[in-house]
Amino acid sequence: MARILLFGRLSDIAGWREKTLEPAPARLSDLRALLAADDAALGEALAAPGVQVALDQVLVRDDAALSPRSEVAFLPPMSGG
């Protein structure tokens, strides 16, 4: 089962921080579509500029294949100082 993590304002919008999905979607784009279909506000937030995705603790920039045991973390835009 895939483990989905949301951080910062993304978890505030969704109302959850961690969720598991079984079966896991085949691709990251499928996961985004599934989450957006379930919660339009979350889908919009995940599509916003600056949102990053870590797949199995490695940042990815493009669509990627998911395994049944993938961990996918959605990270909101960061600001620093």
PyRosetta script that sets phi, psi and omega in degrees:
from pyrosetta import init, pose_from_sequence

init()
pose = pose_from_sequence("MARILLFGRLSDIAGWREKTLEPAPARLSDLRALLAADDAALGEALAAPGVQVALDQVLVRDDAALSPRSEVAFLPPMSGG")
pose.set_psi(1, 138.3)
pose.set_omega(1, -180.0)
pose.set_phi(2, -79.0)
pose.set_psi(2, 143.1)
pose.set_omega(2, 178.4)
pose.set_phi(3, -107.3)
pose.set_psi(3, 123.5)
pose.set_omega(3, -177.9)
pose.set_phi(4, -111.2)
pose.set_psi(4, 129.6)
pose.set_omega(4, 179.8)
pose.set_phi(5, -122.2)
pose.set_psi(5, 137.4)
pose.set_omega(5, 174.4)
pose.set_phi(6, -120.0)
pose.set_psi(6, 139.9)
pose.set_omega(6, -179.4)
pose.set_phi(7, -122.3)
pose.set_psi(7, 157.1)
pose.set_omega(7, 174.6)
pose.set_phi(8, 58.3)
pose.set_psi(8, -137.5)
pose.set_omega(8, -175.9)
pose.set_phi(9, -64.5)
pose.set_psi(9, -22.1)
pose.set_omega(9, 178.3)
pose.set_phi(10, -63.6)
pose.set_psi(10, -41.5)
pose.set_omega(10, 178.2)
pose.set_phi(11, -70.3)
pose.set_psi(11, -32.1)
pose.set_omega(11, 176.6)
pose.set_phi(12, -63.7)
pose.set_psi(12, -43.2)
pose.set_omega(12, -179.4)
pose.set_phi(13, -65.3)
pose.set_psi(13, -43.9)
pose.set_omega(13, -176.0)
pose.set_phi(14, -77.2)
pose.set_psi(14, -29.4)
pose.set_omega(14, -175.7)
pose.set_phi(15, 83.4)
pose.set_psi(15, 12.3)
pose.set_omega(15, 175.7)
pose.set_phi(16, -149.3)
pose.set_psi(16, 156.7)
pose.set_omega(16, -179.5)
pose.set_phi(17, -109.4)
pose.set_psi(17, -31.8)
pose.set_omega(17, -176.7)
pose.set_phi(18, -141.5)
pose.set_psi(18, 141.4)
pose.set_omega(18, -179.3)
pose.set_phi(19, -149.9)
pose.set_psi(19, 150.5)
pose.set_omega(19, 173.1)
pose.set_phi(20, -115.4)
pose.set_psi(20, 146.4)
pose.set_omega(20, 179.0)
pose.set_phi(21, -125.7)
pose.set_psi(21, 132.5)
pose.set_omega(21, 175.5)
pose.set_phi(22, -141.0)
pose.set_psi(22, 121.6)
pose.set_omega(22, 2.0)
pose.set_phi(23, -77.5)
pose.set_psi(23, 160.0)
pose.set_omega(23, 177.9)
pose.set_phi(24, -73.8)
pose.set_psi(24, 140.0)
pose.set_omega(24, 173.2)
pose.set_phi(25, -59.5)
pose.set_psi(25, 156.3)
pose.set_omega(25, -176.9)
pose.set_phi(26, -72.7)
pose.set_psi(26, -33.9)
pose.set_omega(26, -173.7)
pose.set_phi(27, -135.5)
pose.set_psi(27, 159.8)
pose.set_omega(27, 177.1)
pose.set_phi(28, -59.8)
pose.set_psi(28, -40.2)
pose.set_omega(28, 178.6)
pose.set_phi(29, -62.8)
pose.set_psi(29, -35.6)
pose.set_omega(29, 176.5)
pose.set_phi(30, -65.4)
pose.set_psi(30, -39.9)
pose.set_omega(30, 178.0)
pose.set_phi(31, -63.6)
pose.set_psi(31, -46.2)
pose.set_omega(31, 178.0)
pose.set_phi(32, -58.0)
pose.set_psi(32, -44.5)
pose.set_omega(32, -179.8)
pose.set_phi(33, -63.5)
pose.set_psi(33, -40.8)
pose.set_omega(33, 178.8)
pose.set_phi(34, -63.5)
pose.set_psi(34, -45.4)
pose.set_omega(34, 179.4)
pose.set_phi(35, -65.4)
pose.set_psi(35, -39.6)
pose.set_omega(35, 179.6)
pose.set_phi(36, -67.4)
pose.set_psi(36, -36.8)
pose.set_omega(36, 178.9)
pose.set_phi(37, -67.3)
pose.set_psi(37, -32.3)
pose.set_omega(37, -179.8)
pose.set_phi(38, -78.8)
pose.set_psi(38, -32.1)
pose.set_omega(38, -175.8)
pose.set_phi(39, -150.5)
pose.set_psi(39, 101.5)
pose.set_omega(39, -175.9)
pose.set_phi(40, -60.0)
pose.set_psi(40, -38.8)
pose.set_omega(40, -179.7)
pose.set_phi(41, -65.3)
pose.set_psi(41, -40.2)
pose.set_omega(41, 177.4)
pose.set_phi(42, -67.3)
pose.set_psi(42, -42.3)
pose.set_omega(42, 177.8)
pose.set_phi(43, -57.3)
pose.set_psi(43, -43.1)
pose.set_omega(43, 177.9)
pose.set_phi(44, -64.4)
pose.set_psi(44, -42.8)
pose.set_omega(44, 179.8)
pose.set_phi(45, -64.9)
pose.set_psi(45, -38.8)
pose.set_omega(45, -179.9)
pose.set_phi(46, -68.7)
pose.set_psi(46, -26.9)
pose.set_omega(46, 180.0)
pose.set_phi(47, -85.8)
pose.set_psi(47, -5.1)
pose.set_omega(47, -177.1)
pose.set_phi(48, -67.8)
pose.set_psi(48, 150.8)
pose.set_omega(48, 177.3)
pose.set_phi(49, -60.0)
pose.set_psi(49, 142.2)
pose.set_omega(49, 175.6)
pose.set_phi(50, 91.9)
pose.set_psi(50, -12.6)
pose.set_omega(50, 176.8)
pose.set_phi(51, -72.6)
pose.set_psi(51, 128.0)
pose.set_omega(51, -180.0)
pose.set_phi(52, -110.5)
pose.set_psi(52, 158.6)
pose.set_omega(52, -179.8)
pose.set_phi(53, -126.8)
pose.set_psi(53, 130.8)
pose.set_omega(53, 173.0)
pose.set_phi(54, -109.3)
pose.set_psi(54, 122.8)
pose.set_omega(54, 177.5)
pose.set_phi(55, -107.3)
pose.set_psi(55, 115.8)
pose.set_omega(55, -176.0)
pose.set_phi(56, 51.5)
pose.set_psi(56, 44.6)
pose.set_omega(56, 175.1)
pose.set_phi(57, 68.1)
pose.set_psi(57, 22.3)
pose.set_omega(57, 175.4)
pose.set_phi(58, -126.7)
pose.set_psi(58, 126.6)
pose.set_omega(58, 179.0)
pose.set_phi(59, -64.4)
pose.set_psi(59, 134.8)
pose.set_omega(59, 176.2)
pose.set_phi(60, -123.3)
pose.set_psi(60, 147.5)
pose.set_omega(60, -178.0)
pose.set_phi(61, -110.0)
pose.set_psi(61, -20.3)
pose.set_omega(61, -177.3)
pose.set_phi(62, -118.1)
pose.set_psi(62, -178.4)
pose.set_omega(62, 174.9)
pose.set_phi(63, -63.6)
pose.set_psi(63, 148.2)
pose.set_omega(63, -178.0)
pose.set_phi(64, -146.2)
pose.set_psi(64, 153.6)
pose.set_omega(64, 176.1)
pose.set_phi(65, -75.4)
pose.set_psi(65, 142.7)
pose.set_omega(65, 176.7)
pose.set_phi(66, -108.8)
pose.set_psi(66, 146.3)
pose.set_omega(66, 174.0)
pose.set_phi(67, -100.5)
pose.set_psi(67, 167.1)
pose.set_omega(67, 179.3)
pose.set_phi(68, -59.7)
pose.set_psi(68, -21.5)
pose.set_omega(68, -178.9)
pose.set_phi(69, -112.6)
pose.set_psi(69, 22.0)
pose.set_omega(69, 179.9)
pose.set_phi(70, -64.3)
pose.set_psi(70, 148.2)
pose.set_omega(70, 169.5)
pose.set_phi(71, -112.9)
pose.set_psi(71, 122.1)
pose.set_omega(71, -178.6)
pose.set_phi(72, -118.9)
pose.set_psi(72, 121.4)
pose.set_omega(72, 179.4)
pose.set_phi(73, -115.5)
pose.set_psi(73, 126.4)
pose.set_omega(73, 175.7)
pose.set_phi(74, -99.5)
pose.set_psi(74, 124.7)
pose.set_omega(74, -175.0)
pose.set_phi(75, -114.4)
pose.set_psi(75, 127.1)
pose.set_omega(75, -179.9)
pose.set_phi(76, -71.0)
pose.set_psi(76, 165.5)
pose.set_omega(76, 176.2)
pose.set_phi(77, -55.5)
pose.set_psi(77, 139.8)
pose.set_omega(77, -178.8)
pose.set_phi(78, -104.6)
pose.set_psi(78, 146.8)
pose.set_omega(78, 170.4)
pose.set_phi(79, -125.4)
pose.set_psi(79, 146.7)
pose.set_omega(79, -177.6)
pose.set_phi(80, -134.5)
pose.set_psi(80, 178.1)
pose.set_omega(80, -179.4)
pose.set_phi(81, -168.5)
pose.dump_pdb("model.pdb")
